[in-house]
Amino acid sequence: QVAAGLSAVAGPAVVVDGLRRSGGREHQSGLGALARRVNRADGVRLAQAPPPGCACLLVDDVVTTGATLAACRRVLVAAGHDVRAGLVLAAAPSPSGVR
């Protein structure tokens, strides 16, 4: 539905479910902000690349500290992709209270 909405106002949008967790990283639940950043530092891999030359919008269900979104952005940028923004459906308070 996000792609349909974008297409209606900005032209064609393509959905690429291309990022995956990698390695034996812990689930983020219960981890504070610093632990989440460390846990996701190298815990995301690119499984399917977006089309060349497109602007990327990261979409996630919940943001707590932003560690997962930041890791996903790093992977895409390192692969030469243009990440313009992140869209989340809900925000949860950080377990440590740090924002």
Steps between C-alpha positions, in 0.01 A plus 500: 500500500793734560621437144152567361479828688845608383419403143188716508696814591858444387499250214574128491610335825641150533497288815824312566511278808876488479650534848555207737642452847836325481711306741404381844392835634261523796144614465482870587225458762612622841829651378580866568604752235876428508452123507258526205753697294774247575265207433403634156838651406573223253181299539327597174574380148369592157317197357347675198614836367256776408492597131801714400453874531186494712447695823444268794245532781557267795174369651486330840219406734637641828789728590641496851851648485550511123788250508344265244408784263852641531656159425273453198591846372874429540471178297308668218728806487810278503355318198459833319127559553334834572303472826271800532291423810362245741133439571382321812148405601550528877755620754576326829692644795859386534550241776774720646302822465767642263368648176 
